[in-house]
Amino acid sequence: MCELTFFGSKLGLLRVIAVSILTTVMSPPLVAQSSTYTPQARFCADGGSTLCSIMPSMIGQDPAVTPGVGYHGLPAVVSDFDRDSQSPFDNMAWQMFVAANWSLDSSAPPAIALNGVGQRVWQTWKRPQDVFGAEPPVCANPQSLPRFSIMSKTGGQPDSRLDGILEASSNQPLIDRYGNWVIYERRLNPVEEWFITKPRVETNGNQSYVYTLKSVDGQQRYIKSLQANSLDFSFPEGEDLVAVDSTTEKSNGKVGAIEMKTAWRILTPKDQKSKYLSMEALLEVSSEMVSNQKPICAQVSLGLVGMHIMQKNPVRGDLKDQWIWATFEHRDNAPLSSDPADPIEFASYGKYPDSNCPLAVPATDKSYSLYNPDCKACVNNKPPATRTKGKYVWRPSQPYAGNYLNANSGGTPKYGTQVVQCAKSYSLTAIIDSQWAKRLKSVNSVFANYTLIGTQWGADIEQTAPPFVQRSAVPDFLSNTTMETYVQTGTCEYDKGTCVQVNGAGSCVGCHKSAALAAKDQAGQSVSSDFSFLMGLAEDFGIKTKVVETLESGSTLPDK
C-alpha cells in the first residue's frame, strides 16, 4: 500500500475496500491449513455476537504477539487460538470496515444500516482538500452532489490534495473494462483531523505564535518543539483495553487516528449497480486535462471497488506502533493468478517483481470489472504507456480513457487494463472473511460483495531460513489490485541495478515508512510523518495559520 505521489509527498501509506449478494467468492485458494483449528469471527468490538456500528480501537486478545523467544511470521499451520496471531487483526479489519460503512444512524439494525442506501459514516469525514485547501471548483453543483475533483495546478499536473486517477508509487492510472479511469479519494477521521487543525502554541518571552499543522510554517514550529523534548512525530493511537484487562473480549476503547483511501469506477448500464456501494456524484475535470480544453462537468454513478483503512495502534508485545493496515476489494474486480505469491513464502513475491503474474487460462467464470477474457493481446497488469505532454488526457465524454485502450491484433482499441491478482490470501484470513461474508449476506447487505484481502501490522521477524533480509511486516506484503495494480509484488530496492528483495512497494509498512512532513527541521533534514503521506500536502499558499499575539499578565493560551 504505497502512497508516493498520490499522497502528495516525495516519499510512501495504507489500504481497504461495497441488492444482489455474492454467489461466488473472489477470495483466492487457501494456503495449506491441515489443522482442525478454525478461527472465529468477532462481529462487534464490544464483544457482542451481532454486527454493530462500534469502531474498534485496537485488536482484542492475541496471545501470539506476546513477547517471547521471537516472532517468525505467519505459519503454514496453526493449531489453536494461542498461536493464531493474524485473526485478531483480520477481525479488527472487518470491524473497522463495517463500522465505517454503517449508516449515520448508529442504532439502526444491520439490515437497514448496511443496505448501502444513504450516506456512510466515513463519508462524513474530511478529505485532504478540506484540511489543507486546494484548487477551487470549476463546475456548478445545483444538486449538491458529492464532488470528485480532478483539478490541475500549474502546467496541467494534478493537484495532489484533491481526488485523482494516479495510483500509489507507480503514478500510473487504471482503466476499467468499459474504458473509464478508476478514481481515488482519501479521508481522515475526526481524531486525525483535530490533531492536524487544533491550535498549538509556541511561546517566546511575552509573544506567542498560534499555529496548526496545516501549513509548512506550523509544521516547522512543531518539529522544533518535538526535537527540543527528544520526541518523534506521532499521531494519536487507539486505546488498548487488553493492556488494562488481559481477560477482556472488548476492543471498543478510544479510537486512534484513521486514514482511508477508496477506489471508485464509473458504473454503466452494463453493470449490476445493486452489487456495489454506489452513489451519484459530480465529476469535474479541469480544462487543462481534457482533450478539447474544456472542463468536464458530468453527473456519474460511481461504484466502490476498493478501500484501504489504516488506524494508528499502540505497542503490544511483538506488535510495533506502525499502524494496522486493512485492504478490501469488490469480489468481481479481477481473477487470481494461476501462479500466485504465497503470504507464508517471502521469496514467492520475487518471482514476478513487475507484477506481470500469469493467468494460464482466460477467466470466464464471471464478468470482472477490471479484466476481459476477450482481449487475447492484453498483457496482465500493464499500465497505459502513453502520456500526452507528460500527463494523461481525458476524453470529453465516456469512455474517458478512450485514448489509452488496448486492442487485439488488427482490432479496434476497446479494452481497459487487464488486471490479475498476483497473491493469494492467508488461509486463516480467508476463513474469517467467509464468516463475515456469510453474516453480511444474512442481512442482505451490499457489503457481502466485498472481501478482505488482508491486514498488515508491524513486527520484527526473526528468520529461521534464508533469504536473511530485513522483514518488518506481517504479512510481508499486502496490496490491492485497484490501488497498487502495478506493484502488487513490488519487492525490490535496487543496488547498482540489482534487485535486493525487501519489504518494498508491495508492503504498506515497507512503503509508508519513508513518509515525511512537508516541513524540514532546522538542519534541513526530512522528518518522518509517522507513515502518513497526507502530512506532505501542507503548503503555505493561501493558508494563514500563523497568528502573533502579545501576552498580558494572567492571559491563557489554547492547549498544545
N, C-alpha and C positions, 0 to 999 in steps of 0.2 A: 504494500500500500504506500507507494512512494508518491509524494506530492511536491514536485520541484517547482517548475514554473507556474503550474496551476494555482498553487497556494501563494504565489507572488513572492517567494523568497528565492535566493540563489541556492538554496540547499534542499531537504526531503520530508508524509503523515499517514492515516487510517482507513479502515474501510467497513460498509454494511449493506442490507437490501429489503410488492403487494404481491346473479352470481353463479360463476361456474367454478367448481373446485377441481383440483388436480385429479387426474386418473392415473397418470404415470409420473414418476419422480425423476428429476434430473440428477439427483444425488448419485455420485459415482459409486462403482463397486466397492465393497468394504475391504479394508485391509484385513488380513487373516486374524481372526479372533476365535481361537478354539476353546477358550474358557467358557464355563457356563455362566459367568458373571454378566449381568445386564444392567447398565446404568439406568437411573430413573430420572425422568423429567421432573423438575420442581417448578410448578406453574405460577408461583407468586413469591415475591421477595419477602412477604410476611410469614412465610412458612405454610400458607394455606394450599389447598389442593385444586383451586379453581383459577382460571385466568383472571388477571387483575391489572389495574391501572398503576400499580406502585412501581416507580423506577428504583431498581436496586442501586445500592451504594458501593457494593463490593461483592465478591464471591462469598458463598456460605462456607460450611465446613469443608476442608480439603486437607486431610492428614498427609497426603503425599507431597505437599510443598513445605512441610515442616523440616527445618534444617537437620541434616543427618550426615552420613558419610559423604554424600554428594548426589547431585541430580544428573541423570544420564539421558534425559529426553524422553520422548514418547515410546513406550514399549509396544511390541507387537501383540503381546497377550497380557491382559490384566485379570488377576484372579479375584479381586474384591475391591470394595469402595476405598479401603485404606491405601490402595496402590493406584487408584484412578485419579491422577492429577488433573485431567483435562475436562471431565464432565461438569465440575462446578463452574468452570469458565464458560462452557457452552450453554449451560442453563442461565448464567448471568446474561449472556449474549441475547438469548431469546427473551428473557425478561425485559431487557432494555428495548428490544425491537417491538415487543407487544405494548409496553407502556408508552413508548414514543408514538406508536401508531394508534393509540386509543383515541376515542372521540373526546371533545372538550368537556363532556360530562363524565367526570371520574366515577360517578356512581352508577352509570348505565350498565346494564347486563352485557356480557360479552357478545351475545348475538346481535345486539344493536351497536355497541361501542366499536366492534371490529368488522362491521359490514363495509367499511370503506366509504360510506356516504358522509360528506361534510368534511370540515377541517380536522386535521390530526393535531395532536399535542405539539409535535416537533415543528409544525408549520406556523406556530406562534413564536418560535424562537427567531432571533435576529439573524440576518445574513451579514456577511462581512461589509457590504456596502452600507448597511445601516449603522455600523460601528465606525468604520474608517472613512466613509464617504466614497464617492465615485463620480463618474461622468453623469451628467443629467440625462433624463429620459428624452426620447425624441418622438414618442407616439402618444397620442391622446388615449385615455383609458376610461371611456364613459361608463363601462360596466364594472369598473373597479376589479378587474380580473387579476389574479396573481401574475406578476410581471416577470418574464425571463428576458434579461437584457444582455445582448451580445454586442457590446459597445467598444469603440476603439479610442485609443489615445493618439498622440502624435505619431504620424507615419502609418496609420491604419492598423497598428498592432492592438490586440485585445487588451482591454482594461482588466487586469488580473483580480481586481477587487469585486468584479461582477461575475455573472454566470459565464460559462464558456463551453467550448467544444473540444478543447485540447486535453488529452489525458495526462496523468501524472508521469513524470520522469521522461517519457518519450516526446512529449509536446506534439503529439500527432492525434488526429481525430479518429473517431469510429463512425462508420456508416452502417445503418441498419439494412434489413432485407429489402426495404422499399425505397432506398436511396436518400434517406434523410439523416442528418447528423444526430448523434446521441448528444444530449445536452446535460451539463452538470451544474449543480448548485451546492452551496455549503451553508451550514447553520451552526450556531453555537448556543448552548443553553444559558439560562439566566445567571447561573453561577459564574460561568466564564465571562459572560457579557459584563457583569458587575466588576469582576476582577480587573477588566481592561478599562472600564469607564469611570470607576469610582475616583473621587478626588483624593490625591495624595499630596503631601506637603514636604517641601524642602525648606528648612529654616536657616538663614544666615543672619545672625545678630537680631535686629528688630525687623528684618524683612523676610517675607515668605514667598515661595513660589508654589502655587497650586497647579497641579498638573495631572494628566491621566496617561495611560499607556497607548492612547490612540495616535500619538504623534511621535516622531523621532526625537524631538526635544524632551518629551516626557519620559521616553524610554531611557535616554541618556542620563537623566536625573535619577531614575530608579536604579539603573546599573551602578551608579556612583554610590547610592545608599546601600545596595546589596554588598558590594565589594568592601565597603567600609566596615561591614559587620561579618565578613567572610561567609556570605550566603550565596547560594545559587538561585537563578530564576526558576520559580516553580509555581505551577497552577494549584488551586485548591484541590485536595484529594478527597475521595469518598470515605465515609466512615466505616470502619471495620468492626462490626458488632461482635464477631467471633473473638477479637482481641480482648474484649471485655468479659465475654461469657463464652467459654470454649464449647459449651453444650448447646448453644442456641442454634436453631434452624433458620433464623431470620437474617436477612441482609438488607433491610429497609431503613438504614440509617440516613444520615445527611449525605446527599448526593454531591459528587465532585464535579469538576469541570468536564463538560462533554462537548465534543465536536462531531459533526455529521457531514457526510457528503452523499449526495444522491445522484443517480443517473436516470435520465428520462428519455423516452423515444416518442416521436410523434405517431399517434395512432391513426390508421387509415380505415376506410370501410372494410378492408380485408382482414382487420384484426378483430379478435373477440374481446371487446372492451371490458366485459364483465370479469375477465380473468386478471385485471390489473387494478391496483390503486391508481385511479385516474383523476384528472381534473381538466377543466377548461382554463386556458391561460392566454395571456397576451405575449406573443413573441415579437420582440423588437430587435432589429439588427441595424446598426448604423450604416449609412450610405457608403462609407469607405470600404466596407466589407462585402458589398453586393455588386454583382457584375454590371448592372445598369446604373450604378452610382446613385440609386435611390433607396431610402431606408425601407426595410420590411416592417410592416405593422400588421400582424396577422393573428386572428384567433385560432388556436390549435388545441386539439385534445392530446394531452400528454399521459403516458403510462409509465409507472415506476418499473425500472428493470434492475436497479442495483442500489445498495445502501451500505455505507461504511458507518460504524459507530465506534467512537473511542471515548473512554472515561478514565480520568486520572485516578490511579489507585495508590494506597499506602503500601509500605513494605510489609510482607508477612513471609517468614521463612525463606524459601528459595525464590519467592516472587519479589521481583525488583520493582521500584517505582518508575516504570517505563510505560504506563498506561495499559489498559486492557482494550484490545482491538477486535472488533467483530465485523464480519462482512457477509452480506446476504445478496442473493440474486433471485430473479424470477426463474422458475423451473423450465421455462421454454426459451431461454436465451440461446444456448449452444450445446452441442453434443460433447461428450467426453472423448478424449484422445484414445486411440487403440493401444497406445504405449504411454500411459500417464506416469508422471512422477508420483512417488510414494512418500507420504509425510513421515514415515519411520526410517526412510533411507535418504540421508542427506545427499549422498552422491548422485542419486537419481535425478535431481534437479539440474545437474550439469550436463545431462545428455543432449538437451536441446536448448542451449543458452540463449538463442534468439527467439525462443517461444514458437518455433516452427514445428510443433509437435504433430505427428501424423494422425490421420483417420483412415484406416485400412479400407473400409467400405463406406460409401456415402451414407449419411444418416437420413433415413426416410421414415423413422418411427413417429415423427410429429413435425409440425410446421414451426421451425425455430425462427426467432425474430432476428438473429444475427448470423444465420447460416442458411445457405441454399444449396441443396444437393444437385441442382441442375447446372451449377457452374463448374464444369469439368476443368477449366483452366485456372480457377482461383487458387491462390497459394494461401495456406492456412496462416491466419494471424499476421498477414502482411499489411502494413499501413498504406494509406494513399500516398503515393510518392511525389505527386506533382503539386507544387506551390506556384502561385502567381504573384510575382514581386514580393516573395518572402512571406506570403500569407495564404490561407485557404479562403477562397471566394465563394460566396453563396449565390445560387440562382435566385431570381426574384420570386419564384414560386416553387412548389413541390414538384419533383424531388429536389430539395435544397442543395444536396451534394451531388447533383446530376453530372457535374463536370469531372467527377473523380471515380466513376463507377467502373467495374471490371466487365470483361466480355469473354465469351468463348471464342475460339479461333474463327476469325472471319465474321463474328456476330456483332450485334449491337451492344454497346456498353449498357448494362442494366442491373448488374449485381453489386451489392454492397460488400463490406468487409466479411471475409469468410472466417468466422470465429470458431475456434475449437478450445475446449477447456483442457489445459495441459497437466493438471494434477488432480488426483482423486482425494476425497476427504478421508480423514482418520476414521477408523471403524467405529469407535465409540461416539464420535461426533455425528456420524450418520444415524446411529441408533437413537440418540437424543433428538435429532432432527425429525425422524419419523414419528416419534411420540408427540412432539409439538404439532406437527402437521396433522396428525390424526385428531388431536384435541381441537385445533382450529377448524378442521373440516366438520367436526361435530356441531359447531355453532354456525355453520355456513359462512365462514369468514373468508373474504377475498385473500387474506394473508396466508391461507393454506397453500397458495400458489407460489410462495416464496420459500427458499431453502437457505439454511445456514451453511456456508462454505467452510467456515472455521472461525476460531477465536484464538488470537495470539497474545502472549504475555511474555514479559521479560524475565530471563533467568540465565544464570551462568551454568553452562552444561559441561560436566566432566566427561570426556570422551574415553571410551574403552577400546576403540579401534580407529584406524586411520580412515579418512584424512584428518590429521590433528590441526584443525583450523579453529579460529575463534568463533564460537557459537553463542548467541545471546538471546535467543527467542525460542518459544515453544508454541506451535510447531516451528521449524526453522524458517519455513516460507509460507506466505499466505497472500493470495491475490484474487482479484475479481475480474472476470472476463469483460465487464463493461467499463472498468476504470483503469485496469492495468493489462489490457489486451496484449500488448507487445512486450511486456516484461514479466509475464507470469513465471517464467523460470529464469529471471534475471539474477544470476548468482555471482557475476564476475566483477572483480575490481582488476583493472589491467596494470600490470607491471612491465613496462617496456614492450607492450604489445602482447604480453602473455596473460591469459585469463587465470586469476587466482580466485578460487571459489570461496566465497564468504556469504554472510547474510546480506545480500545486495539489494537491488531494486525490487526483487520479488519478495521482500520481507518488510512488513510495516516498521518494526523496530529498527531493522538494519538501515532502512532508508531515512526514517524520520530523525534518527539520532543526529543528523547533520543540520537540522533546522536551527535557524538563528534569528535573533531580533533584527529589526530594521536598523537600529542604532548600534554603534560600536562603543567599546569602552574608551577610557581616556588615553589608552595606549594605541588606539586604532584597531584593536582586535575584535573579531566577531565574538558574540556572546550567545551561548545556547539558549534557545527559546523553549526548552522542555518539550521537545518533539512536535511542536506546533508550528506550521508554516504560516498560519494566519497572522502571527505577530510580525512577520516580514512585510505585511501590507501597509504598515503605518507610513504616513507621509506627513509633511508639514504644510503642503499646498492646500489652501482653503480651509484648514482646521486650526482654529485658535484655541490652544489648550493652556497657554501659559498666562497666568494672572499674577501680577506683582502687587503685594499688599504691604502696608506699613502697620505693624502690630502696635496696639496700645496696651498699656498695662492692664492685665486681667483678661485680655481677649483670648478666645479659643479658636482652634482650627479643626477642620474635619479629621477624623481618624485616618491614620495611614493604613 
